[in-house]
């Protein structure tokens, strides 16, 4: 039994936020039933996105609805609030909450009080002051961005198929991806594979007409799968006529022209930015200690250093890696650690409430898997290196085992099975991004899809 009534505030509904709250539901089931514990989850979206499936969602292999997990269904014993925490005063145990209702009411942020704080807001895209990036760049971190990018790529093929201007056609069929990590390589591999398949249904667009360019500032891609598998990935991508440029940076993308540090210039209507992430800006609006990279300083028990009743894990936390040989090393901010940290975090909060000793988070990195398109992939797991179909199959099996809830596992497996029996979907539903466009035009308003107002170049 808990020592005293506790109000637990979980900030964030991603990997750590959802899995921690789910663990607390199980560990504190009796206390929740008696009202001794209350769990509040504050999240900007009412769902958790399983990000490893975003590339397949963009390629049409998985329905967007099956990439996300509805929090209200999974966290049925928690109070789920759709909103954002804008500031935290842990000394006073208060947090400023902003929701759609507070914006409508115009009353300003609400003040939430809590006894235990779990900070798991995740991360945001790390951008650089590249001219034109804010106006023309496309991110790849949310399911909305993934589906928007799919629609955009197919729309560019429509533009290229119908234009008579060679310059417009060339720009429409040039796709630039910046960042050689998981997000960039997997998104590029899946979308190139999808576009290559889609081209067979266009009478005047061939796969060789398209230019796919991967820009990476360092000298290697996919460092998580090892140097050898990284080199294999470069070779495999170049075999598919993908232009991989290492030790190269994007200098500008103003006026829809991608200018690279090696002097190359590519007129393009598509610049996808996947060059890393940075801690959520909320961390700077707290009175909690952070390291020089802006992440929360944590202990191996996942408490925040120098404080009590405050916990963190995932992308926002600098957690010491107790399995590392060299001192001072931190766990990598990836899903593999986040899922396991959430389990220990939920257990430790329950231990703390009951006055029990805390557990130490310890997990040795076992490796990584990456998909490069249908039936293509690379893997480095437990020291073993796989490539091609075996790696792709391992990628699917691993992530199917990790996606939350049996409901989602069954739906994803069913979609994979059906996609093996039937042809791919090649439909662009870009109009979903502007659902009122036709009605506004009919009512005499201005069409929101006016090309002059569309910075990303969607038709």
N, C-alpha and C positions, 0 to 999 in steps of 0.2 A: 504494500500500500504506500501511496505517496505521503510525504510528511505533512504537506499542506496544499491547499487548493492552488493550482497552477494554470496560468493563461499562457499558452505557447503561441508565439507569432512566427509563422514561416513566411519569409519574404522570397517570392519566386516560385513558379510552378513548372520548372524544367526538370531535368534529371534528378538533381539533389532535392529540390523542393518537393516534388511529387513522391519520390521514393522514401524520403524521410517521413513525410506525413503518413504515407501508407504503412511504414514500419511502426510509427507511433500508434496508429489505429489498432494494430495487432498487439503490441506490447502493453498498451494502456486500455485495453478493451473494457475491463471492469471499472476502472477509474472514470472513463468517459461515460459509461452507463450510469454511474452514481452522480455525475456532475462534478467530480473532484478535479477533473482536467478539462480544459477547453482548448481546441486547436483551431487557429485561424490561419488560412492560407491566402495571402494577397498576391495576385498575379495579373499581369496586363492582358493575358489571354485566358479564356476558360478551358484551355487544353494544353497538354504537353506534346511537343513535337519530337518525334524520334528522328533526329537529324541525319543519321546514316542512310535513311531511306529517301532523303530529298532528291538525290540524283536520279533514282529510279522513278520517283514521282514526276520529275521534270521530263523524263523520257517516255512517260506514259505506261510504265510497267506496273505501277501501283496507283490506285485511286488516291487523291489527296486526302480524302476523309479517313483513309486507313493508315495514314502516316501520323495522325494525331490521336491522342487519348483524352476523352472528355473527363476533366477533373471532378466535376460534380458527381459523375457516376462512380468513379473509382474511390474518391474520398468522401464516402457517404456519411461518415461520422465527423467530418470536419466542416467548418464554416468557410466556404470558398467565396472570396470577395474579388471581383474583377476591378482592378484599379492599380495604382502605382504608389509605392512608398517614396516620398520625395526627400525626406530627411529623418534622421534617427538621433535621439538624445538618449543614449543608453544610461547615462548617469541618472536620468529621471525616469527611465523605462517607458519612454513615449516615442511614438512614430507618427509622422505626418502622412495621412492617407488622402490621395486624390482619386476620385472616381468620376464617371460620367454624370452621376447625380449631383456631385458637388459643383461640377462645371455648370450644369443647368441651373442649379439654385444660386450660384454666384456667392456662396458663403465661405469659400476658401477651403483649405484642407482640413479634414477632421483629425482629431488627436486620438490615436489608439494607445491604450496602456497594455503592458504585458509583463510577465514574470520571467519567461524564457524566450530568447531571441535566436532564430535560425536565419542566417543571412545566406541566401543562395540565389542572388539575382542574375547570375550567369555573366555573360560578356556581350559586347557589341562589336561590330566590325571596326577594325583598325584602319583608318583612312589616313592619307597623306595629302599635303596641300598641292595636289596635281591639278593644273588648270583644266577646267572642263569636267572633272570627275563628278562633282556634285550635280551637274546638269545632265550628264549623259551616262554616268556609271550605273550599273545594275548589281545589286548585292545578291548573295546566295546563302542566306542564313535562316530564312523562314519559309514555310510552306507556300505562303503567298508569293514570295519572290521566285520560288522554284516553278510554280505554275505560270506566273507571269513571264518568266524567261522562256518556257516552252512555247507559249502562245506567241511571244515575240519572234522566236527563231522561225516558226512556221510562217508568220506574217512576212518576214523578210524574204522567204522563198516565194511567197505570193507576189511580193513587189518585184522581185527579180524576174519572175515568169511573165509579168504583164508590162514591164517598162520597155521603152525603146532606147533609153539613154544608157549607153555602156557604163558611164561613171556611176549612175544610180544603181545599176545592176551589180557592179563590182563592190560597191560599198555595202549593199544589202547582203551579199554573200560572203562578207569578211567578218569573222567572229574572233574577238580578242579576249583571252582569259588571262587575268593577272593574278599570279600566286600558284606555286607548285606544291601546295599541301594537299591534304585529303579532299577538301571541298573543291578546289580548282581542278585537280586531275580527274576526280570522279565525275564532276559535272561536265567537264569537257568530253571525257570518254563516252558517257551515256548520251549526251546531246548530239555529238558527232555521229554516233551509231544510229540514233533516231533519225537525224537529218539525212543520212546516207540511205536509209530505208525509204524515207518519205520521198526522196528525189525520184524514185521509180514511177511515181504517179504524176510527175510533171513532164510535159512533152519537150520542154526546152531548158530544163535544169538537170545537169549531171553532177554526180558526187565530186568529180574533179574540178567543177566550176567553183566550188566553195573553198575558202581559205580559213583554216582553223589555226590560231596562233596562241601558244602558251608562253607567257613571259614570267620568268623567275629571276629574282635578284641574286640568289645564291648560285653555287655551282652544282646543285643537285636538287632532285625533286623527291617527294615522299621519303624523307629521312627516317620515318618510323619503320619502314620495311627493310632498312639496311642499304648499304651502298651498292651492293651487287644487284639487288632487286630494283633499286632506283635507276641504275644504268639500263637494266632490261626494259623498264617502263619507258624510258626515253627512246630506246630503239624501237619498241613496239609502236609508240605513238608516231614516230617518224615514218615507220613502214606504212602507216595509214595516211601519209601525206599531211600530217599535222606538224606545223613549224614550231619546234621547241627551241626557245632562245634562253639559255642559261646566262648567268652573270649580266642580266639585262634588266633595266627598269623602265617603267612607263613615265615619260617626262611630261606628256601633255595629251589630252584627248579633246581639246577645244575644237570647235567647228567640225566635229565629227571626223577628226583625223587623229589617229593614234600615232604619237611620235615616241620612238623608243630611244634609249640611251646609246644604242649602237648606230644611230643615224637613220634607221628604217622609218618609213612613214606609210601608214595604211589608212586610206579612207574607209571608215567603218561606221555602221549604225549600231554596233553591239560591242560594248566594253563591259565585261563581267569582272567585278572586283572581289577577289577571295584572298587577299594578302594579309591574312592573320586577323586576330581579335585582340581586344583590350578589355580590362575590367570595366564593369558597369559603373557609370558616373555616380550612382547612388552612394558608392563607397566613400567618395570624397565629401558627401554630405552627412557623415557620421562622426562621432567622437571616438571611433575605434582605431587602433593602431594599424598602419599599413607599411608595406615594404617599399623599396625604391621603384618598383614596377606598378605600384598602386593596388596590389592584392593584400588582403587581410593577413596579418601575421597570426599563424595558428600553431597549436601544439600537436603532438602526435595523437592526442585524444580528441582532436578536432574542436577544442575550445579556442577562443580568441585570446591571444597572449595578454596578460596583465588585466584581464577582466573576469568577472564571474557571470554566470547565467547568459553567456553569449557564445554562439556556436557558428561554424561556417565550414563549407566544403565546396568542391567543384572549381569552376573557373575563377570564382571570386576569392578563393583561399590559397594561401601559400602554405601547404602542408608539408612538413619534413618527411623525407623518404627514409624510413628507418632501415630499409633493406639495401640502401646504396652503400658502396664501399667508401666513397669519399664523403667527408662530413659537409653538412650545409646544403646538400642537394635536396630539391623539392620534387614532389610528385608532378607528373605532367598534367596539364589541364585538359584531359580528354574524357570521353565517355566511360572508358574502361575503369578509370579510377573513380569517377563521379558515382557510378552505380554502387561500387563497393564501399565508398566513403559514406554514402547515404545510409547503408545498412548499419554501419558502426555508429554513425551519428544518431540514428534513431534509438539504438540500444543504449548509447551513453546518456542521452537525455533521460530515458526511463531509469537508468541506474542512478543518475544524479538526483532525480526526484525521490527515489527510494532510499537514498543514502548508501548506495552500493558503490564499490570501486569501479572506475572507468576502464574501458578497453583501449588498447593502442592500435591505431590503424597501421596495418602492415600488409603490403601486397607487392610482390615482385612482378614487374611488367612482363607479360608473357608473349607479346608480339602484336602484330597488326595484320589486317587484311584490307584489300582495296579492290574495287571493281573498276574495270576499264571499258565497260560496255558489255553487251550480251555475250556470254561464254568467254569473257576475257577478264583476267585479273592477276594480282600478285599477292603473295602472303609470306609473312615471316613469323612463324609461331613455334615457340619452344625450340628455337634454334634451327628449325626446318624451313627450307625455302621452297615455295611452290609458285608456279606461274601457269597462265593459260586457263583451261577449263577447270582443273582441280582447285586452283586458287579462287576462281569465280564461284564454284560450288561451295567451297568452305565459307566464302563471304556470305552467301545466302543462308547457309545453315546456321552460322554463328549469329547473324543479326535476327533471324527468325526466332532463335532461342532467347534473344535478349529483348525483343519488342514487348512492351507491357501488355498484360491481359490475354487470356485465351481467346477472347473475341477477336482481337486484332491479329493474333497469330493465325487463326483459322481463315480470316478474310484475306490476309496477305498470301497465304499458301494457296487459297482458291484462285486468286488473281494470277499468280505465277503459273498455276496449272493451266488455266484457261488461255493465258498468253502463249503457252507452248502449243496449244491446239488451234488457235485462230490467229489471224493477221493482226499486226499492230494497229492501234488507233492513230490516225494522222490528222485529227481535227483540231483546229485552233479555236478556242472559246474566249478570244480576247475581249469580246463584248461584255463578258461577265465583270470586267474591271470598270465598265461604265454602264451599269444596268439601266439607268434612266436616260441614256443618250437619245434613243429614238423618240421617247415621249417628250423630252424637252424640245427636240427639233420640231415635232408635230405641234407643240404648244406655242411655237414661235420664239423659243429661246435660242441661245447660242450653243452649237454642237460642241460638247466637251472634248471631242476627239479631233478638233481642228488641228491640222498638222503644225500650224504656227504656235500652238500652245502645248504641243506634245514633245517634251524634251528628249524622251527616249526613242522617238522615231517610230512608235507603233502606228499602224495604219488605222 
